[in-house]
Amino acid sequence: MKHLPAYALLFSILFAQPIYAEKSPIVDVVIANDLADFYERTTSAIYFRFIKKDGTSVYTRGYGDGCISWPRISARSKQATIGNGRIYVNMKHLRANDYKIDIDLFVTFRGQDFQKTIQYALPRITSIEIVQDIRVPYTWYGCKVKINTTAKSYYFFGDHRTAAFATTDFVWTLDKRFNQRDNLFRYEPSPNDRAKTIRIQVVNEKLGLQDIVDVPLQQVQKKSFVFAPKPRAAGENGEDGEDGDTGENGGSSGGGWHGADGYEGKHAELVITKYGADKIIFTLYLDGNKEVYYLPTNSKISLQLPGGRGGDGGRGGDGGDGGSSSDEYEAGSTGYGGPGGNGGNGGQGGYIHVYSDLEISMLSRILDIQTPGGLPGNGGRGGDGSPSGTGGKAGNRGKRGSVNYEILIT
C-alpha cells in the first residue's frame, strides 16, 4: 500500500474540522433578540438562534450574519402570528394563556429537520395599586392606578391605554362623600365630618386583582375671629336721700340713670381666594388694617362681628333714714328708694362684604360668619327705702347685622 503524499495528509487535517462543523446537527433553538414589551404594543422584531451539537450557532436571516432563510422556518402559535422577522400578538389569546406565547417551531437546515416548542412568558403581574397619598377637600384628582409586574409598573389615569390594558378596565368604588365626574373625583365633607381617612377601592376583573386603601385626609384647621366693639358704660347710680333730723322723715333718693345703647358692630371686607391646588388666601380688611392668612383648603373659619353690649342701668339711690324720736316728736320715716335706671339696648350687628373665587359649596363649608345683635344692658336695681324703688327694665337685644357675597367665578 502506498503512503499518501505529505501535502494530501496536510489537506485532510486542515479541512476535516470545518466539514464536521457544517454537518453538526441542530440540538436546540432559542429566541435570539429582546422582544418588545407586549403589555404596551402588539408587534416586535423576532429572530431565532439555532444551537448546534458542536456548540456553534446559526441565526435566522436578518440577525447579524444569519443564514437560515425564513421560508425554511415554520413558526406557529395560538397567541401570535410569526414570519419574516416579525411577530404580531393576539392580545385576547395572549391573556387567555396567562400572558405566555407558545411557539411550535420547525426548521429544515442542510438536510436536517428540527422541531421544538418554545414558550415566551411576559413578566408576571404581581398586583394593582391605587396611586393616592392625601386627599385635600374640594380638589379634583384623577382615578390613578398602576399595574405592578416583576419587571416594571404601568400607570393608568384619564383615557390612558396600552395594548394589554386601559383605564376602563378598572372599576372604582368610592365613599359617598366623594363627588365623581368622569375619571375625576374630589372629597366633599359634610359640616360635621371629622373623618381622618376615607376608603377607595379598585378592581380589575381581567386580572382578578383589587386594591383597597384608606387614604388620609387633610385635617381641618380651625381659625376663629371675634371683633366686638367695646360695651357701653353703665348709667350712674341715683343720689341717696338725706337723713332726717329728730322726728323728721328721711329724704327721697334719686333714680338711677339709664344705660347707653350699644355701639353698632364693626364693618369689614373679606377676600378669600384659591392659592395653588390645596391652599387658600384669607385676607381681612378691618379698622383700616389688613390681615393675611395662608390656610389649607380644609379649613373652618369662624368670624363674628357682634353688635356692642348696652350699658347697665344705674342703681337707684337709697332713701334717707328718718330722724330719731324725742319727748316731743315721733321718729321720722325712711325716705323713698329711687328707681333703677333702664338698661341700654344692644347695638346692631356688624356688616361684612365677602369677595371670593371659590365655589359656593366650598365657600359655605369653609366660612361661618355671624353678625348677631349686641346683648342688652341689665336694668338697675331699685334703691332701698320705704317703699324701696322699682328696678329698671332690661334693654332690647340689638338687630342682626348683614353679610353680602360677591362670587367672582363663572
C-alpha positions in Angstrom: 0.0 0.0 0.0 1.3 3.4 -1.0 1.5 6.1 1.6 -0.3 9.4 1.0 1.8 12.3 -0.1 2.6 14.8 2.7 0.5 17.6 1.1 -2.5 15.3 0.9 -2.2 14.4 4.6 -1.9 18.1 5.5 -5.0 18.9 3.4 -7.1 16.3 5.2 -6.1 17.7 8.6 -6.8 21.3 7.7 -10.3 20.7 6.3 -11.6 17.8 8.3 -12.9 20.1 11.2 -14.9 22.5 9.0 -16.6 19.7 7.2 -17.6 18.2 10.5 -18.8 21.6 11.7 -21.1 22.0 8.7 -22.7 18.7 9.3 -23.1 19.2 13.1 -26.8 18.8 13.8 -29.1 21.4 15.5 -29.9 20.4 19.1 -31.7 23.5 20.5 -33.3 26.8 19.5 -34.0 30.0 21.4 -35.2 33.5 20.7 -32.1 35.5 19.8 -33.3 39.1 20.4 -35.1 41.0 23.1 -38.7 41.2 22.2 -40.8 44.4 22.6 -43.0 45.0 25.7 -46.2 43.2 24.7 -48.1 44.8 27.6 -47.5 48.1 25.6 -47.6 47.0 22.0 -48.6 44.0 19.9 -45.7 43.7 17.4 -42.0 43.2 17.6 -39.0 42.0 15.6 -38.1 38.3 16.3 -35.1 36.2 15.4 -34.1 32.7 16.3 -30.8 31.2 17.4 -30.2 27.6 16.4 -27.6 25.9 18.6 -25.7 23.0 17.1 -24.2 20.0 18.8 -20.7 21.3 18.5 -21.6 24.4 20.4 -21.7 26.8 17.4 -24.9 28.7 16.4 -26.6 29.9 13.3 -29.3 32.5 13.1 -32.3 33.4 11.0 -31.6 35.8 8.2 -31.7 39.5 9.2 -30.0 39.0 12.5 -26.2 39.6 12.2 -24.8 37.2 9.6 -27.8 34.8 9.9 -28.0 32.4 7.1 -31.3 30.5 7.7 -33.9 32.0 5.4 -37.5 32.4 6.7 -39.0 30.1 4.1 -37.2 27.2 5.8 -38.9 28.0 9.1 -42.4 27.2 10.2 -43.4 29.1 13.4 -46.9 28.7 14.6 -48.7 30.0 17.7 -52.2 30.3 19.0 -51.2 33.6 20.6 -49.4 35.2 17.7 -48.5 35.3 14.0 -44.8 34.9 13.2 -43.0 35.4 9.9 -40.3 37.3 8.0 -38.7 38.5 11.2 -41.9 39.9 12.9 -44.3 38.7 15.5 -47.8 40.0 15.8 -49.6 39.2 19.1 -53.3 38.4 19.5 -53.9 40.1 22.9 -57.1 38.2 23.6 -55.4 34.8 23.1 -52.3 36.0 25.0 -54.5 37.0 28.0 -56.3 33.6 27.9 -52.9 31.8 28.0 -51.8 33.8 31.1 -49.6 36.1 29.1 -47.5 33.3 27.7 -46.7 32.7 24.0 -46.3 29.1 22.9 -44.4 28.8 19.6 -44.2 25.5 17.7 -41.1 25.9 15.6 -40.0 23.6 12.7 -36.9 24.2 10.6 -35.1 22.4 7.7 -31.4 23.0 7.6 -28.9 21.2 5.4 -30.9 18.1 5.2 -31.9 18.1 8.9 -35.4 18.6 10.2 -35.6 20.1 13.8 -38.7 20.8 15.8 -39.2 22.4 19.2 -41.9 24.2 21.2 -40.7 27.5 22.7 -42.5 29.3 25.4 -42.1 33.0 26.0 -43.6 34.4 29.2 -44.2 38.1 29.8 -43.1 39.5 33.2 -45.5 38.2 35.8 -48.2 40.6 37.0 -48.0 40.8 40.8 -50.5 43.4 41.9 -52.5 46.5 41.2 -52.1 49.6 43.4 -54.1 52.8 43.9 -51.8 55.8 43.4 -53.0 58.3 46.0 -51.5 60.0 49.0 -53.5 62.6 50.9 -56.9 64.0 49.9 -57.5 67.7 50.1 -61.2 68.6 50.2 -62.7 70.3 47.1 -59.7 69.4 45.0 -60.2 67.3 41.8 -58.0 64.2 41.5 -57.7 61.6 38.8 -58.5 58.0 39.4 -54.9 56.8 39.1 -53.8 53.2 39.4 -50.8 51.2 38.5 -50.2 47.5 37.5 -47.0 46.1 39.0 -45.1 43.3 37.3 -41.8 41.6 38.1 -40.1 43.9 35.6 -41.8 47.3 35.7 -45.0 49.2 36.6 -47.7 50.7 34.3 -49.7 53.7 35.3 -53.3 54.3 34.2 -55.4 57.5 34.5 -57.6 59.6 32.3 -58.0 57.8 29.0 -54.6 56.1 29.0 -54.5 52.8 27.1 -51.8 50.2 26.2 -52.0 47.1 24.1 -53.0 45.0 27.1 -54.8 47.4 29.5 -56.9 50.5 29.6 -58.2 52.8 32.3 -61.7 51.5 31.6 -60.6 48.0 32.8 -60.6 49.4 36.4 -63.8 49.7 38.4 -63.7 52.2 41.3 -65.8 52.1 44.4 -65.7 55.5 46.2 -67.0 56.7 49.5 -70.3 58.5 49.2 -68.6 61.7 50.4 -66.7 61.7 47.0 -68.2 63.7 44.1 -67.3 61.9 40.9 -67.1 63.4 37.4 -65.8 61.1 34.6 -62.4 59.9 35.8 -62.1 62.7 38.4 -63.2 62.7 42.0 -63.0 65.0 45.0 -63.8 64.8 48.6 -66.7 67.0 49.8 -67.0 66.7 53.6 -70.2 67.4 55.5 -70.1 70.3 58.0 -69.7 67.8 60.9 -67.4 65.4 59.2 -64.5 64.5 61.5 -63.1 61.6 59.5 -59.3 61.2 59.2 -59.2 58.7 56.4 -61.5 57.8 53.5 -61.7 54.5 51.7 -61.1 53.9 48.0 -61.4 50.5 46.2 -60.4 49.5 42.7 -61.0 46.2 40.9 -59.6 44.8 37.6 -61.7 41.8 36.7 -59.5 40.8 33.8 -56.6 40.3 36.2 -58.7 39.1 39.1 -56.9 41.7 41.3 -58.1 44.5 43.6 -56.7 47.2 45.9 -58.3 48.9 48.9 -56.7 51.9 50.7 -57.7 54.2 53.5 -56.4 57.5 52.2 -55.5 60.1 54.8 -57.5 63.3 54.7 -56.0 66.7 55.1 -57.1 67.6 58.7 -59.3 70.5 59.4 -57.5 73.7 60.5 -59.8 75.9 62.5 -59.4 79.6 62.9 -61.7 81.9 64.9 -62.1 85.7 65.0 -64.3 87.8 67.2 -64.3 91.6 66.6 -66.7 93.2 69.1 -67.0 96.9 69.9 -66.4 98.0 73.5 -69.5 97.7 75.7 -71.2 101.0 76.7 -70.7 102.3 80.2 -73.4 101.7 82.8 -75.7 104.6 83.9 -74.7 106.4 87.0 -76.3 105.5 90.3 -79.0 107.7 91.8 -78.3 110.0 94.7 -79.2 108.8 98.2 -81.8 110.8 100.1 -80.7 112.9 103.1 -81.3 111.6 106.6 -84.0 113.4 108.6 -83.3 115.3 111.8 -85.0 114.3 115.0 -88.6 113.5 114.3 -88.2 114.3 110.5 -88.7 111.8 107.6 -85.8 110.8 105.6 -85.4 112.4 102.2 -86.3 110.7 99.0 -83.5 109.4 96.8 -82.8 110.0 93.1 -83.4 107.4 90.3 -80.5 105.6 88.6 -79.5 106.8 85.1 -80.4 104.7 82.0 -77.6 102.7 80.4 -76.3 103.8 77.0 -77.3 101.9 73.9 -74.5 99.6 72.5 -72.3 100.5 69.6 -73.0 99.2 66.1 -70.9 96.2 65.1 -67.7 96.6 63.1 -67.6 96.8 59.3 -65.2 94.5 57.4 -64.3 93.2 54.0 -63.1 89.7 53.4 -61.3 88.3 50.3 -60.9 84.5 50.1 -59.3 83.0 47.0 -57.6 79.9 45.8 -53.8 79.6 46.2 -52.5 76.6 44.3 -54.2 73.2 44.4 -54.6 72.8 48.1 -54.5 76.2 49.8 -56.5 79.4 50.1 -55.6 83.0 51.0 -57.7 84.7 53.6 -57.4 88.5 53.6 -59.4 90.6 56.2 -59.7 94.4 56.0 -60.9 95.9 59.3 -60.5 99.2 61.0 -58.0 100.3 58.3 -55.8 97.3 58.9 -55.1 94.3 56.6 -54.5 90.8 57.9 -53.4 87.9 55.5 -53.5 84.2 56.3 -52.5 81.2 54.2 -54.6 78.2 55.1 -55.2 74.7 53.8 -58.3 74.1 51.8 -59.7 72.0 54.6 -60.2 74.9 56.9 -63.1 76.2 59.1 -63.0 79.9 59.5 -65.3 81.3 62.2 -65.8 85.1 62.0 -68.1 87.0 64.4 -68.9 90.7 64.2 -71.4 91.2 67.0 -73.1 94.5 68.0 -71.9 96.2 71.1 -73.4 95.4 74.5 -75.7 98.1 76.0 -74.8 99.7 79.3 -76.5 98.5 82.5 -78.9 100.9 84.2 -77.7 102.7 87.3 -78.8 101.7 90.7 -81.5 103.8 92.4 -80.4 105.8 95.4 -81.4 104.7 98.9 -84.0 106.7 100.8 -82.7 108.8 103.7 -83.1 107.5 107.2 -85.9 109.1 109.4 -84.9 111.2 112.4 -84.9 109.7 115.9 -87.8 110.3 118.3 -87.9 112.6 121.2 -90.3 113.6 124.0 -91.9 115.9 121.5 -91.6 114.1 118.2 -92.1 110.6 116.9 -89.3 109.1 114.9 -89.3 110.0 111.2 -90.0 107.5 108.3 -87.4 106.3 105.9 -87.5 108.0 102.6 -88.5 106.5 99.3 -85.9 104.4 97.4 -85.1 105.7 93.9 -86.0 103.6 90.9 -83.2 101.8 89.0 -82.3 103.0 85.5 -83.2 101.0 82.4 -80.5 99.0 80.6 -79.3 100.2 77.2 -80.3 98.4 74.0 -77.7 96.2 72.3 -76.1 97.6 69.2 -76.9 96.3 65.7 -74.7 93.5 64.5 -71.8 94.3 62.1 -71.6 94.3 58.4 -69.2 92.3 56.2 -68.7 92.0 52.4 -67.2 88.8 51.1 -65.3 88.5 47.8 -64.3 85.1 46.6 -63.5 82.9 43.6 -64.4 79.7 45.4 -67.4 77.6 44.5 -70.5 78.3 46.6 -70.5 74.8 48.2 -66.8 75.1 49.1 -67.2 78.6 50.5 -70.2 77.7 52.6 -68.2 74.8 54.0 -65.2 76.9 55.0 -66.9 80.1 56.3 -69.1 80.5 59.3 -69.9 84.2 59.6 -72.1 85.6 62.4 -73.3 89.2 62.9 -75.5 88.9 66.0 -77.1 91.9 67.6 -75.4 93.2 70.8 -76.6 92.0 74.2 -78.9 94.3 76.1 -77.9 96.1 79.3 -79.4 95.0 82.6 -81.9 97.2 84.4 -80.5 98.9 87.6 -81.7 97.8 91.0 -84.1 100.0 92.9 -82.8 101.8 95.9 -83.6 100.8 99.5 -86.3 102.8 101.2 -89.8 102.9 102.3 -91.0 101.9 99.9 -88.0 100.6 98.0 -87.5 101.8 94.5 -88.6 99.7 91.5 -85.9 98.0 89.4 -85.1 99.3 85.9 -86.1 97.4 82.8 -83.5 95.5 80.7 -82.8 96.8 77.2 -83.6 95.1 74.0 -81.3 92.8 72.0 -79.7 94.5 69.0 -80.8 93.7 65.5 -78.7 91.3 63.4 -76.2 92.7 61.0 -75.8 91.7 57.4 -73.4 89.6 55.2 -73.1 90.1 51.5 -71.2 87.9 49.0 -69.7 88.6 45.6 -68.6 85.4 43.9 -66.0 86.1 41.3 -66.4 82.9 39.1 -68.3 81.9 36.0 
